[in-house]
Amino acid sequence: MEDTDSQSPPVEHDTAHASRIRTIDPSEAVTGVAIVLGILGGAIGVVSTLVLADASSVGSWIAYCLIAALAGGSAGIVVGGMFGAIFAVTRGITVPAHSDRQG
């Protein structure tokens, strides 16, 4: 039995002439910058605690460093998310919607 369904021929795109548009997904920009600045903030918190804290025992040093890492990491995540959002909005490109409906 023959297939009587009509099939459209495959569409060939000329990739040599097509210009590539680079888009930035805002969620990826926010997440990426927030992670980087969160790690950096946590490291800065630990280092500053080791330099500035006046702890009397090892347990105190560990507790202070843990609190400083959490505080610095949280601040880094917030600031990184803000910078990532600003970067994504200013550099991002909105892709226009394409409609395949025929009039």
C-alpha positions as semicolon CSV with decimal commas, in nm:
position;residue;x (nm);y (nm);z (nm)
1;M;0,000;0,000;0,000
2;E;0,133;0,341;-0,093
3;D;0,170;0,628;0,148
4;T;-0,078;0,890;0,032
5;D;0,009;1,150;0,296
6;S;0,170;1,453;0,145
7;Q;0,505;1,536;0,290
8;S;0,681;1,864;0,261
9;P;1,034;1,852;0,126
10;P;1,310;1,900;0,382
11;V;1,402;2,260;0,437
12;E;1,764;2,341;0,370
13;H;1,916;2,637;0,545
14;D;2,216;2,813;0,405
15;T;2,435;2,829;0,714
16;A;2,711;3,018;0,536
17;H;2,498;3,329;0,498
18;A;2,299;3,304;0,818
19;S;2,421;3,542;1,083
20;R;2,449;3,403;1,431
21;I;2,285;3,606;1,700
22;R;2,419;3,544;2,045
23;T;2,156;3,562;2,315
24;I;2,213;3,575;2,687
25;D;1,964;3,393;2,901
26;P;1,898;3,615;3,205
27;S;1,864;3,320;3,442
28;E;2,204;3,184;3,340
29;A;2,369;3,524;3,377
30;V;2,220;3,580;3,722
31;T;2,309;3,230;3,841
32;G;2,663;3,236;3,704
33;V;2,762;3,572;3,844
34;A;2,591;3,497;4,176
35;I;2,784;3,171;4,217
36;V;3,118;3,334;4,137
37;L;3,066;3,630;4,368
38;G;2,919;3,404;4,638
39;I;3,234;3,193;4,645
40;L;3,448;3,505;4,639
41;G;3,246;3,662;4,924
42;G;3,275;3,348;5,134
43;A;3,651;3,337;5,085
44;I;3,685;3,704;5,173
45;G;3,478;3,646;5,487
46;V;3,697;3,359;5,603
47;V;4,023;3,543;5,532
48;S;3,907;3,859;5,705
49;T;3,794;3,656;6,006
50;L;4,132;3,486;6,031
51;V;4,305;3,824;6,017
52;L;4,075;4,028;6,240
53;A;3,913;3,788;6,488
54;D;4,041;3,758;6,840
55;A;3,945;3,401;6,923
56;S;4,076;3,212;7,222
57;S;4,027;2,852;7,102
58;V;4,014;2,647;6,784
59;G;3,638;2,601;6,823
60;S;3,590;2,976;6,829
61;W;3,797;3,016;6,512
62;I;3,591;2,749;6,335
63;A;3,261;2,904;6,444
64;Y;3,372;3,254;6,344
65;C;3,498;3,134;6,006
66;L;3,173;2,944;5,940
67;I;2,961;3,248;6,024
68;A;3,184;3,475;5,813
69;A;3,173;3,233;5,516
70;L;2,793;3,219;5,530
71;A;2,760;3,596;5,565
72;G;3,013;3,675;5,292
73;G;2,870;3,410;5,061
74;S;2,517;3,541;5,108
75;A;2,626;3,897;5,036
76;G;2,817;3,780;4,729
77;I;2,517;3,590;4,598
78;V;2,289;3,892;4,636
79;V;2,533;4,133;4,474
80;G;2,622;3,881;4,202
81;G;2,257;3,825;4,122
82;M;2,205;4,198;4,089
83;F;2,507;4,242;3,860
84;G;2,405;3,937;3,657
85;A;2,056;4,078;3,608
86;I;2,192;4,415;3,502
87;F;2,432;4,247;3,259
88;A;2,160;4,025;3,113
89;V;1,917;4,312;3,062
90;T;2,172;4,543;2,901
91;R;2,342;4,282;2,680
92;G;2,058;4,039;2,619
93;I;1,866;4,021;2,295
94;T;1,498;3,941;2,284
95;V;1,430;3,685;2,014
96;P;1,115;3,774;1,819
97;A;0,835;3,519;1,814
98;H;0,799;3,329;1,487
99;S;0,453;3,232;1,372
100;D;0,405;2,946;1,127
101;R;0,039;3,021;1,070
102;Q;-0,066;3,103;0,720
103;G;-0,304;3,389;0,690
